Amino acid sequence: MTSLTTFPKTTLQQSSLLGRLILNHETTEEIGHVKEFWLDTTIHQVMAVVSESGLLGRTKQFLRWEQVEAIGEDSLLVSLTLEASEETPQGSELVIGHELWTDDGNKAGTITDYCLDLQTGAVVAYLFHSNGWQGLTDGVYVLLPEAVLSTGTKRLIAKADQVKAAEQFSAGLKDKLNQVTEYLKKDLARTRQDITALKESGQSTAAQVKEKTQQATAHVQTTVSDIAEQAHGVTQQVVDRAQSTLTDAGDRIQHTAHDVATQVQEKTKTAQTKSEKNSTSPTKETERSEANPLDDI
């Protein structure tokens, strides 16, 4: 399986730059945020970065790649000594969302992303989501620029043999969601076991139950976030559905914690009341009052 570590260190997925702040290198003023990139697909090179700003991002500017002076983790620094344009660069394509077809007339998938060299703006590899053609299972695959034969406004045609031999870039949507689901099942089962063990030990308190469930929820959130981040190359749907699953699981854990804590408090109060009333009663009653208040939870 191919990953970003396979490419030069200066390589980054186009999608990871979207939304990043754009600053004027000369004045330090904010210009906007990255909306998209336009390519010259004949040479596989970024021609322009689209900056959006203003109310609901209505103001758009096309910044030529030559104007980009630096790309950091937090922003792009650009020079405005060259005037920005409001028109799409001639001969450029957006590419993202283009259908991928082979030169033998078959639809193989959809272009979902690409990896580019931050120093030169050159496309190192296109990433496409397979539709199952020729046994390519669900997932994102790598298509090298030299495999591309032609590009239009909606489609990209590539050499069939290179599409068939494409290496997988990341696991598919189903695989990622299955990872999330299986993890949540196991983690919730462990949490229930721990809470049961606390009750059976006779040493559980509302504070202990609350602490345990908070730890479980935090652990689930960290793991799901990691899985969702790995899935970024596949589709934003993974992130959204993973977060939705996390929310549901967290609600269930918190609900369980509340119920157990309430029962602990009620049983403890009942035991204390019985103990006070039966302080002068026979030994059997005293023994009953000292019994574990959590037995019935």
C-alpha positions, 0 to 999 in steps of 0.5 A: 500500500502506498502512502505519503512516506513513499513520496518526497518529504515536501509532498502533501495531499491537496485536500490537507491544504483546503481552508488554510489561511492565506497571508500577504507576505509584504503586509502580513494582512489576511487575504483569505483561505484556500478554497481549491487548486486549478491544474494544467493537466498537460504538464500536471502542475498547479497553476492557481490557488483560489482564495475565498474571503468575505461574507460566506466566502463570496469574494474569490481571487485566483492567485498564480502559483508563482505568487506563493512564496511559502507553505507552512503548517498554518498558512500560505504566504503569498506576494501581491506584487503580481495582481491577482485575478478573478477569472479561471486561468486559461487551460486549467482544470479543477480535476477533483470530482472528474470521472476516471476512464481507461483508454479501452472505454471503461469507467474505473472510478473518480478522482478524489484528491492528488499529492503535490510537491509543495516546492514546485507545485507539481502533481506527484500522484492523482488519487482515485476512488475505485468503483470496483472495476477489474477487481479493484476493491473499495478504496483509494488508489494511486495514479501516476501522472504519466498514466494520464492521456487526456483531460476534459472538463468532466473526465480524465482518460488514463492507460488501462494497464496502469489503472489496473496495476494501481497501488492502494493508497488507503483502505476504503470507507467500509474498512474504516467504518468497520474499524470504528464499529469494532473498536467501539463494541470492544471498548464498551464491553470492557467499560461494562466489565470494569463497572461490574467489577467495581460494583461486585468489589463493594468499593464502588462509589459514584465518583469512581464510576464517573471517573471510569466512564470519563476515562473510557469516553476520552479513550474512545474519542482519541481512537476514533479521531485517529481512525477518522484522520487516517480515512481523510484520503478516502472521503469526508463521510468517514470523519462525519460518520465516525464523529456521529458514532462517537457521539452516540457511544459517548451518550450511552456511556454517560447515560450508564454512568448516570444510572449506576451513580444514582443507584449507588447513591440510593442504595448507600442511603438506604443502607445507612437508614436501615443501619440507624433504625436497626442499631439496637436490633438482633445480630441478623438485622445488623448483618443485613444493614451492613450488606453491600448496597450495590448487590441489586444494581 
